[in-house]
Amino acid sequence: MDWIGIELIVGVAVVALLLILLWAYRVANRLDRLHVRTDLARQALVAALDRRAVVSRAIAVALRERDDAGLVALGVELAGAADLAEAAPFDDREDVENELSILLGKVGAATKGITPPPVELIAEISDAQTRVIMARRFYNDAVRDTLALAGRRAVRWFRLGGHAPLPAYFEIVDRVTV
């Protein structure tokens, strides 16, 4: 082989290597941005869940001020569930949030026909529930996108995700009606 042939082969190999490195850099950068997006969505979800717990405590206080013993007991139980939900670490929060959702559904059923209805609390909990639903969807969308890219064979082989732990979906009952 002459020098021109060797130079051409080396040149093609260098260009191919540069293209592979550029692809790997772009994929690793995209995966990093997806992890950031997931972290931000997680923070928004935690904030929405915390807000729902605060509104649940306000509902519990309103229930404990009623003359009905059943509503007072439900208010005490709701306050305890809200405290547990807010104090739970994120990885263990699904179960306690489901319990809180079930209790909120029971409150809705138990307070039908009560006069005067707590209009401002109904609006607050409805808004808090809607924000939780939206935040959970955004978080789960970010998790789905992150897992889709991180699960590609080439990404795993070249360890383009580094050592970042993979996120997990957050599944809770959106609204409970009893």
N, CA, C and O of each residue as an XYZ file, in Angstrom:
712
protein
N       0.845     -1.190      0.000
C       0.000      0.000      0.000
C       0.880      1.239      0.000
O       1.942      1.286      0.621
N       0.410      2.205     -0.697
C       1.166      3.448     -0.706
C       0.693      4.372      0.413
O      -0.301      4.086      1.081
N       1.392      5.461      0.612
C       1.119      6.381      1.725
C      -0.249      7.052      1.597
O      -0.878      7.358      2.610
N      -0.700      7.276      0.422
C      -1.995      7.932      0.227
C      -3.120      7.021      0.711
O      -4.077      7.494      1.325
N      -3.018      5.751      0.449
C      -4.026      4.797      0.905
C      -4.067      4.691      2.420
O      -5.146      4.621      3.010
N      -2.901      4.679      3.054
C      -2.828      4.604      4.513
C      -3.366      5.892      5.130
O      -4.107      5.855      6.112
N      -2.993      7.024      4.551
C      -3.491      8.303      5.063
C      -5.008      8.383      4.940
O      -5.682      8.908      5.826
N      -5.535      7.866      3.851
C      -6.982      7.882      3.649
C      -7.681      7.000      4.684
O      -8.709      7.394      5.234
N      -7.144      5.833      4.949
C      -7.735      4.930      5.942
C      -7.661      5.558      7.333
O      -8.641      5.525      8.079
N      -6.515      6.125      7.686
C      -6.363      6.778      8.988
C      -7.305      7.973      9.087
O      -7.928      8.183     10.128
N      -7.416      8.744      8.038
C      -8.304      9.900      8.021
C      -9.760      9.500      8.205
O     -10.483     10.146      8.962
N     -10.198      8.454      7.532
C     -11.575      7.969      7.680
C     -11.799      7.447      9.101
O     -12.857      7.678      9.687
N     -10.816      6.750      9.652
C     -10.944      6.228     11.013
C     -11.020      7.374     12.025
O     -11.802      7.300     12.973
N     -10.233      8.416     11.845
C     -10.260      9.565     12.752
C     -11.609     10.274     12.662
O     -12.183     10.645     13.685
N     -12.111     10.461     11.459
C     -13.416     11.109     11.279
C     -14.515     10.258     11.923
O     -15.397     10.789     12.598
N     -14.460      8.953     11.716
C     -15.463      8.063     12.323
C     -15.379      8.126     13.845
O     -16.405      8.177     14.523
N     -14.173      8.123     14.377
C     -14.001      8.215     15.831
C     -14.532      9.546     16.359
O     -15.182      9.588     17.404
N     -14.257     10.622     15.643
C     -14.771     11.926     16.060
C     -16.303     11.967     16.013
O     -16.936     12.556     16.890
N     -16.890     11.352     15.005
C     -18.351     11.310     14.924
C     -18.951     10.494     16.074
O     -19.984     10.863     16.632
N     -18.299      9.393     16.418
C     -18.776      8.573     17.541
C     -18.654      9.344     18.850
O     -19.566      9.317     19.677
N     -17.525     10.035     19.040
C     -17.349     10.830     20.249
C     -18.355     11.977     20.317
O     -18.878     12.271     21.392
N     -18.631     12.620     19.202
C     -19.625     13.694     19.165
C     -21.007     13.146     19.502
O     -21.755     13.767     20.257
N     -21.346     11.989     18.945
C     -22.642     11.360     19.263
C     -22.724     11.031     20.756
O     -23.737     11.304     21.402
N     -21.654     10.444     21.299
C     -21.651     10.074     22.721
C     -21.777     11.315     23.600
O     -22.485     11.287     24.607
N     -21.107     12.392     23.237
C     -21.196     13.632     24.008
C     -22.621     14.175     23.990
O     -23.144     14.587     25.026
N     -23.244     14.175     22.828
C     -24.615     14.693     22.716
C     -25.597     13.836     23.499
O     -26.487     14.373     24.159
N     -25.456     12.528     23.441
C     -26.363     11.638     24.174
C     -26.157     11.792     25.681
O     -27.127     11.851     26.436
N     -24.912     11.856     26.115
C     -24.640     12.030     27.546
C     -25.178     13.378     28.035
O     -25.715     13.470     29.139
N     -25.036     14.407     27.225
C     -25.558     15.723     27.583
C     -27.093     15.690     27.640
O     -27.691     16.271     28.546
N     -27.716     15.028     26.700
C     -29.180     14.906     26.693
C     -29.654     14.130     27.925
O     -30.641     14.510     28.556
N     -28.970     13.071     28.259
C     -29.339     12.285     29.437
C     -29.177     13.110     30.713
O     -29.992     13.008     31.630
N     -28.135     13.917     30.769
C     -27.950     14.794     31.924
C     -29.093     15.802     32.022
O     -29.611     16.046     33.111
N     -29.485     16.385     30.900
C     -30.608     17.336     30.911
C     -31.905     16.642     31.317
O     -32.737     17.240     32.000
N     -32.084     15.405     30.911
C     -33.287     14.667     31.314
C     -33.282     14.394     32.818
O     -34.331     14.450     33.460
N     -32.124     14.102     33.376
C     -32.035     13.906     34.827
C     -32.367     15.205     35.566
O     -33.050     15.187     36.590
N     -31.885     16.316     35.046
C     -32.206     17.613     35.655
C     -33.703     17.872     35.563
O     -34.322     18.323     36.527
N     -34.282     17.586     34.406
C     -35.729     17.755     34.228
C     -36.503     16.881     35.208
O     -37.503     17.322     35.776
N     -36.054     15.655     35.407
C     -36.709     14.755     36.356
C     -36.588     15.284     37.778
O     -37.550     15.234     38.545
N     -35.418     15.788     38.131
C     -35.230     16.341     39.480
C     -36.132     17.549     39.717
O     -36.720     17.683     40.791
N     -36.245     18.425     38.726
C     -37.112     19.589     38.869
C     -38.580     19.182     38.954
O     -39.345     19.754     39.730
N     -38.966     18.199     38.159
C     -40.343     17.713     38.212
C     -40.625     17.044     39.556
O     -41.729     17.150     40.089
N     -39.639     16.366     40.090
C     -39.793     15.746     41.412
C     -39.986     16.805     42.486
O     -40.829     16.645     43.368
N     -39.217     17.883     42.422
C     -39.373     18.970     43.380
C     -40.765     19.591     43.287
O     -41.380     19.904     44.307
N     -41.256     19.764     42.064
C     -42.604     20.320     41.888
C     -43.658     19.357     42.434
O     -44.648     19.789     43.024
N     -43.449     18.067     42.240
C     -44.385     17.077     42.764
C     -44.382     17.087     44.283
O     -45.447     17.047     44.899
N     -43.218     17.138     44.894
C     -43.140     17.187     46.359
C     -43.833     18.444     46.878
O     -44.539     18.386     47.884
N     -43.641     19.572     46.209
C     -44.294     20.814     46.631
C     -45.810     20.693     46.526
O     -46.531     21.156     47.409
N     -46.298     20.072     45.452
C     -47.747     19.898     45.288
C     -48.298     18.942     46.347
O     -49.382     19.170     46.885
N     -47.559     17.879     46.647
C     -48.001     16.941     47.674
C     -47.992     17.597     49.057
O     -48.889     17.366     49.868
N     -46.974     18.412     49.314
C     -46.918     19.124     50.597
C     -48.073     20.111     50.731
O     -48.654     20.252     51.807
N     -48.399     20.786     49.649
C     -49.521     21.725     49.684
C     -50.820     20.979     49.957
O     -51.656     21.448     50.729
N     -50.992     19.825     49.329
C     -52.196     19.037     49.568
C     -52.267     18.594     51.031
O     -53.352     18.545     51.610
N     -51.134     18.276     51.624
C     -51.116     17.887     53.041
C     -51.511     19.059     53.934
O     -52.222     18.880     54.924
N     -51.052     20.253     53.585
C     -51.403     21.441     54.377
C     -52.904     21.713     54.282
O     -53.550     21.997     55.290
N     -53.450     21.627     53.086
C     -54.891     21.841     52.911
C     -55.673     20.735     53.626
O     -56.738     20.992     54.188
N     -55.156     19.528     53.605
C     -55.817     18.427     54.312
C     -55.852     18.685     55.812
O     -56.840     18.383     56.480
N     -54.757     19.251     56.339
C     -54.755     19.595     57.766
C     -55.791     20.681     58.071
O     -56.436     20.641     59.118
N     -55.955     21.647     57.167
C     -56.962     22.694     57.362
C     -58.366     22.093     57.342
O     -59.232     22.507     58.113
N     -58.588     21.135     56.475
C     -59.879     20.439     56.440
C     -60.076     19.656     57.730
O     -61.176     19.622     58.281
N     -59.002     19.025     58.212
C     -59.092     18.267     59.468
C     -59.474     19.180     60.628
O     -60.273     18.793     61.482
N     -58.914     20.384     60.666
C     -59.259     21.339     61.721
C     -60.739     21.708     61.616
O     -61.444     21.770     62.624
N     -61.205     21.952     60.385
C     -62.621     22.299     60.193
C     -63.533     21.146     60.605
O     -64.614     21.374     61.149
N     -63.107     19.922     60.352
C     -63.923     18.761     60.735
C     -63.956     18.588     62.253
O     -64.981     18.210     62.820
N     -62.839     18.865     62.898
C     -62.798     18.696     64.353
C     -63.628     19.749     65.081
O     -63.934     19.586     66.262
N     -63.993     20.824     64.391
C     -64.819     21.865     64.999
C     -66.316     21.555     64.886
O     -67.137     22.284     65.441
N     -66.673     20.499     64.185
C     -68.087     20.119     64.024
C     -68.583     19.408     65.280
O     -67.804     18.961     66.122
N     -69.905     19.321     65.371
C     -70.528     18.653     66.518
C     -70.656     17.149     66.315
O     -70.931     16.417     67.266
N     -70.461     16.687     65.105
C     -70.621     15.271     64.779
C     -69.361     14.498     65.191
O     -68.256     14.842     64.773
N     -69.530     13.469     66.001
C     -68.386     12.684     66.491
C     -67.682     11.954     65.347
O     -66.463     11.787     65.370
N     -68.447     11.522     64.355
C     -67.846     10.844     63.201
C     -66.943     11.774     62.410
O     -65.870     11.369     61.964
N     -67.370     13.015     62.235
C     -66.549     13.989     61.519
C     -65.308     14.367     62.329
O     -64.235     14.575     61.764
N     -65.454     14.453     63.629
C     -64.304     14.760     64.486
C     -63.265     13.641     64.380
O     -62.069     13.909     64.260
N     -63.720     12.398     64.423
C     -62.799     11.256     64.306
C     -62.136     11.234     62.932
O     -60.948     10.936     62.811
N     -62.912     11.551     61.903
C     -62.360     11.603     60.549
C     -61.339     12.733     60.436
O     -60.332     12.592     59.743
N     -61.595     13.853     61.114
C     -60.648     14.962     61.121
C     -59.335     14.593     61.792
O     -58.263     14.963     61.314
N     -59.416     13.869     62.892
C     -58.201     13.427     63.586
C     -57.412     12.469     62.699
O     -56.190     12.575     62.593
N     -58.110     11.544     62.069
C     -57.452     10.577     61.190
C     -56.823     11.279     59.977
O     -55.719     10.935     59.553
N     -57.538     12.262     59.430
C     -57.029     13.008     58.279
C     -55.780     13.803     58.656
O     -54.817     13.834     57.889
N     -55.782     14.439     59.814
C     -54.607     15.198     60.254
C     -53.402     14.281     60.430
O     -52.286     14.640     60.054
N     -53.621     13.113     60.993
C     -52.524     12.154     61.156
C     -51.977     11.681     59.824
O     -50.764     11.564     59.648
N     -52.877     11.409     58.880
C     -52.434     10.964     57.552
C     -51.676     12.074     56.830
O     -50.697     11.804     56.134
N     -52.122     13.321     56.988
C     -51.427     14.442     56.352
C     -50.032     14.606     56.941
O     -49.075     14.868     56.213
N     -49.915     14.452     58.264
C     -48.601     14.537     58.902
C     -47.670     13.437     58.413
O     -46.499     13.689     58.126
N     -48.192     12.215     58.317
C     -47.376     11.099     57.824
C     -46.947     11.314     56.381
O     -45.805     11.034     56.018
N     -47.872     11.814     55.555
C     -47.560     12.022     54.146
C     -46.474     13.067     53.970
O     -45.575     12.912     53.144
N     -46.563     14.122     54.744
C     -45.584     15.194     54.598
C     -44.218     14.796     55.147
O     -43.194     15.268     54.652
N     -44.189     13.946     56.146
C     -42.929     13.554     56.763
C     -42.236     12.394     56.058
O     -41.046     12.164     56.275
N     -42.951     11.674     55.231
C     -42.388     10.478     54.588
C     -41.341     10.862     53.544
O     -41.506     11.855     52.836
N     -40.258     10.077     53.445
C     -39.298     10.312     52.366
C     -39.942     10.000     51.017
O     -40.882      9.209     50.941
N     -39.435     10.619     49.964
C     -40.070     10.514     48.653
C     -40.223      9.071     48.188
O     -41.251      8.715     47.611
N     -39.229      8.247     48.427
C     -39.288      6.861     47.951
C     -40.382      6.053     48.637
O     -40.861      5.068     48.075
N     -40.785      6.452     49.842
C     -41.823      5.729     50.589
C     -43.155      6.472     50.602
O     -44.072      6.089     51.329
N     -43.265      7.510     49.820
C     -44.416      8.396     49.944
C     -45.666      7.902     49.213
O     -46.768      8.356     49.522
N     -45.527      7.005     48.273
C     -46.687      6.550     47.498
C     -47.789      5.972     48.382
O     -48.959      6.325     48.234
N     -47.418      5.095     49.290
C     -48.425      4.436     50.127
C     -49.149      5.417     51.039
O     -50.373      5.360     51.158
N     -48.409      6.316     51.686
C     -49.064      7.256     52.594
C     -49.893      8.277     51.828
O     -50.910      8.750     52.336
N     -49.480      8.622     50.625
C     -50.293      9.529     49.805
C     -51.581      8.841     49.352
O     -52.626      9.483     49.257
N     -51.510      7.553     49.076
C     -52.736      6.819     48.733
C     -53.699      6.786     49.911
O     -54.909      6.919     49.733
N     -53.162      6.608     51.113
C     -54.012      6.640     52.311
C     -54.663      8.012     52.476
O     -55.842      8.111     52.814
N     -53.894      9.054     52.236
C     -54.437     10.411     52.327
C     -55.525     10.626     51.280
O     -56.549     11.247     51.565
N     -55.308     10.116     50.076
C     -56.326     10.244     49.023
C     -57.617      9.530     49.417
O     -58.712     10.045     49.190
N     -57.485      8.356     50.002
C     -58.672      7.608     50.430
C     -59.417      8.369     51.517
O     -60.646      8.449     51.490
N     -58.685      8.927     52.467
C     -59.329      9.704     53.529
C     -59.996     10.964     52.978
O     -61.073     11.345     53.437
N     -59.375     11.602     52.012
C     -59.999     12.782     51.402
C     -61.287     12.390     50.670
O     -62.255     13.150     50.660
N     -61.291     11.216     50.067
C     -62.520     10.729     49.455
C     -63.606     10.483     50.488
O     -64.778     10.776     50.251
N     -63.212      9.942     51.637
C     -64.180      9.727     52.723
C     -64.711     11.051     53.256
O     -65.888     11.157     53.601
N     -63.849     12.061     53.323
C     -64.291     13.384     53.783
C     -65.315     13.943     52.808
O     -66.329     14.508     53.218
N     -65.053     13.787     51.538
C     -66.002     14.275     50.539
C     -67.349     13.611     50.676
O     -68.383     14.268     50.552
N     -67.354     12.303     50.934
C     -68.617     11.584     51.099
C     -69.298     11.942     52.410
O     -70.524     12.038     52.459
N     -68.527     12.143     53.473
C     -69.103     12.414     54.793
C     -69.647     13.830     54.917
O     -70.529     14.090     55.736
N     -69.128     14.738     54.116
C     -69.546     16.141     54.254
C     -70.596     16.559     53.243
O     -70.961     17.734     53.195
N     -71.088     15.643     52.441
C     -72.149     16.002     51.494
C     -73.391     16.399     52.272
O     -73.820     15.683     53.176
N     -73.958     17.525     51.927
C     -75.177     17.978     52.576
C     -74.957     18.750     53.855
O     -75.927     19.146     54.501
N     -73.713     18.979     54.244
C     -73.445     19.740     55.464
C     -73.658     21.227     55.166
O     -73.218     21.747     54.141
N     -74.341     21.882     56.087
C     -74.525     23.313     55.940
C     -73.892     24.028     57.116
O     -74.072     23.588     58.252
N     -73.187     25.068     56.907
C     -72.786     25.601     55.613
C     -71.603     24.805     55.061
O     -70.726     24.387     55.818
N     -71.577     24.598     53.753
C     -70.450     23.862     53.193
C     -69.184     24.719     53.255
O     -69.244     25.930     53.041
N     -68.052     24.104     53.543
C     -66.794     24.866     53.604
C     -66.284     25.164     52.187
O     -65.383     24.491     51.684
N     -66.875     26.179     51.559
C     -66.631     26.473     50.148
C     -65.154     26.730     49.865
O     -64.602     26.208     48.896
N     -64.513     27.542     50.718
C     -63.111     27.873     50.452
C     -62.211     26.650     50.589
O     -61.231     26.520     49.855
N     -62.529     25.761     51.512
C     -61.720     24.544     51.653
C     -61.958     23.581     50.496
O     -61.039     22.888     50.060
N     -63.178     23.540     50.007
C     -63.476     22.689     48.847
C     -62.688     23.177     47.640
O     -62.113     22.378     46.902
N     -62.664     24.484     47.443
C     -61.900     25.043     46.325
C     -60.409     24.791     46.498
O     -59.714     24.465     45.535
N     -59.918     24.943     47.724
C     -58.489     24.729     47.985
C     -58.072     23.280     47.733
O     -57.051     23.023     47.094
N     -58.865     22.339     48.237
C     -58.473     20.933     48.055
C     -58.625     20.515     46.604
O     -57.849     19.696     46.109
N     -59.610     21.063     45.921
C     -59.763     20.759     44.500
C     -58.558     21.271     43.716
O     -58.040     20.575     42.842
N     -58.117     22.477     44.026
C     -56.939     23.036     43.369
C     -55.689     22.234     43.722
O     -54.860     21.957     42.855
N     -55.555     21.866     44.984
C     -54.387     21.081     45.402
C     -54.364     19.716     44.719
O     -53.306     19.246     44.300
N     -55.526     19.084     44.607
C     -55.608     17.774     43.934
C     -55.221     17.910     42.459
O     -54.498     17.073     41.919
N     -55.712     18.974     41.816
C     -55.392     19.185     40.405
C     -53.901     19.406     40.218
O     -53.310     18.897     39.266
N     -53.295     20.157     41.116
C     -51.848     20.399     41.019
C     -51.050     19.112     41.240
O     -50.020     18.903     40.598
N     -51.518     18.259     42.135
C     -50.842     16.978     42.349
C     -50.938     16.119     41.090
O     -49.955     15.502     40.679
N     -52.106     16.081     40.488
C     -52.293     15.284     39.269
C     -51.354     15.767     38.167
O     -50.684     14.970     37.511
N     -51.319     17.082     37.976
C     -50.461     17.631     36.919
C     -48.980     17.398     37.226
O     -48.218     17.003     36.343
N     -48.576     17.638     38.458
C     -47.169     17.454     38.825
C     -46.754     15.991     38.676
O     -45.643     15.697     38.233
N     -47.648     15.080     39.046
C     -47.333     13.651     38.911
C     -47.181     13.276     37.443
O     -46.288     12.506     37.087
N     -48.040     13.811     36.598
C     -47.930     13.523     35.158
C     -46.631     14.059     34.587
O     -45.951     13.362     33.835
N     -46.272     15.308     34.940
C     -45.015     15.871     34.452
C     -43.827     15.051     34.941
O     -42.892     14.791     34.184
N     -43.864     14.647     36.197
C     -42.769     13.845     36.755
C     -42.679     12.498     36.040
O     -41.594     12.082     35.633
N     -43.801     11.825     35.889
C     -43.782     10.517     35.233
C     -43.388     10.627     33.760
O     -42.758      9.713     33.227
N     -43.744     11.722     33.096
C     -43.284     11.937     31.718
C     -41.771     12.099     31.675
O     -41.109     11.544     30.797
N     -41.223     12.856     32.619
C     -39.774     13.038     32.669
C     -39.074     11.717     32.971
O     -38.027     11.423     32.394
N     -39.645     10.923     33.867
C     -39.072      9.610     34.182
C     -39.106      8.714     32.948
O     -38.124      8.040     32.635
N     -40.234      8.708     32.252
C     -40.363      7.878     31.043
C     -39.298      8.240     30.022
O     -38.651      7.354     29.463
N     -39.107      9.540     29.769
C     -38.118      9.971     28.786
C     -36.699      9.612     29.226
O     -35.878      9.185     28.415
N     -36.423      9.788     30.508
C     -35.094      9.456     31.026
C     -34.816      7.963     30.918
O     -33.738      7.552     30.488
N     -35.795      7.155     31.309
C     -35.604      5.701     31.245
C     -35.490      5.211     29.803
O     -34.756      4.264     29.521
N     -36.217      5.859     28.894
C     -36.147      5.449     27.487
C     -34.742      5.673     26.927
O     -34.199      4.812     26.234
N     -34.165      6.824     27.228
C     -32.818      7.092     26.717
C     -31.770      6.271     27.463
O     -30.847      5.737     26.848
N     -31.907      6.169     28.768
C     -30.922      5.425     29.560
C     -30.983      3.929     29.274
O     -30.002      3.220     29.500
N     -32.103      3.445     28.788
C     -32.254      2.026     28.520
C     -31.719      1.566     27.183
O     -31.692      0.365     26.913
N     -31.295      2.486     26.344
C     -30.738      2.100     25.051
C     -29.439      1.323     25.248
O     -28.639      1.614     26.138
N     -29.268      0.359     24.414
C     -28.118     -0.542     24.543
C     -26.786      0.208     24.479
O     -25.911     -0.023     25.314
N     -26.623      1.095     23.511
C     -25.351      1.806     23.357
C     -25.090      2.716     24.561
O     -23.944      2.879     24.981
N     -26.143      3.304     25.108
C     -25.990      4.172     26.279
C     -25.500      3.352     27.470
O     -24.642      3.800     28.229
N     -26.044      2.165     27.625
C     -25.607      1.299     28.733
C     -24.183      0.796     28.504
O     -23.378      0.789     29.435
N     -23.864      0.380     27.294
C     -22.536     -0.163     27.018
C     -21.436      0.867     27.270
O     -20.409      0.558     27.875
N     -21.664      2.086     26.802
C     -20.650      3.130     26.958
C     -20.797      3.893     28.270
O     -20.048      4.835     28.530
N     -21.751      3.491     29.089
C     -21.998      4.114     30.401
C     -22.109      5.634     30.291
O     -21.471      6.378     31.036
N     -22.932      6.071     29.345
C     -23.094      7.498     29.104
C     -23.923      8.175     30.192
O     -23.929      9.401     30.305
N     -24.609      7.382     30.977
C     -25.399      7.943     32.073
C     -24.590      8.147     33.333
O     -25.108      8.647     34.331
N     -23.349      7.773     33.300
C     -22.518      7.900     34.494
C     -23.018      6.985     35.590
O     -23.412      5.847     35.335
N     -22.999      7.487     36.809
C     -23.433      6.696     37.957
C     -24.726      7.228     38.553
O     -25.076      6.902     39.688
N     -25.425      8.039     37.795
C     -26.685      8.604     38.291
C     -27.717      7.490     38.431
O     -27.880      6.677     37.522
N     -28.410      7.451     39.560
C     -29.444      6.416     39.717
C     -30.617      6.706     38.790
O     -30.954      7.861     38.528
N     -31.219      5.650     38.309
C     -32.372      5.813     37.426
C     -33.600      6.178     38.260
O     -33.817      5.614     39.332
N     -34.394      7.113     37.769
C     -35.595      7.499     38.514
C     -36.670      6.431     38.402
O     -36.621      5.571     37.522
N     -37.638      6.496     39.300
C     -38.753      5.551     39.298
C     -40.056      6.331     39.182
O     -40.153      7.480     39.611
N     -41.037      5.689     38.603
C     -42.358      6.304     38.459
C     -42.980      6.529     39.830
O     -42.662      5.827     40.790
N     -43.872      7.517     39.912
C     -44.603      7.814     41.143
C     -46.075      7.580     40.839
O     -46.705      8.367     40.132
N     -46.614      6.503     41.372
C     -47.995      6.128     41.088
C     -48.843      6.231     42.340
O     -48.621      5.521     43.320
N     -49.817      7.124     42.294
C     -50.783      7.242     43.387
C     -52.170      7.351     42.788
O     -52.334      7.603     41.594
N     -53.156      7.157     43.633
C     -54.553      7.317     43.224
C     -54.796      8.809     43.074
O     -54.530      9.585     43.993
N     -55.303      9.208     41.914
C     -55.516     10.633     41.674
C     -56.659     11.183     42.512
O     -56.463     12.083     43.328
N     -57.824     10.650     42.312
C     -59.001     11.109     43.043
C     -59.779      9.886     43.502
O     -59.940      8.922     42.754
N     -60.249      9.935     44.716
C     -61.023      8.838     45.255
C     -62.418      9.365     45.546
O     -62.587     10.390     46.207
N     -63.405      8.652     45.047
C     -64.784      9.000     45.386
C     -65.375      7.805     46.121
O     -65.277      6.665     45.666
N     -65.986      8.085     47.259
C     -66.559      7.025     48.073
C     -68.060      7.091     47.989
O     -68.749      6.278     48.607
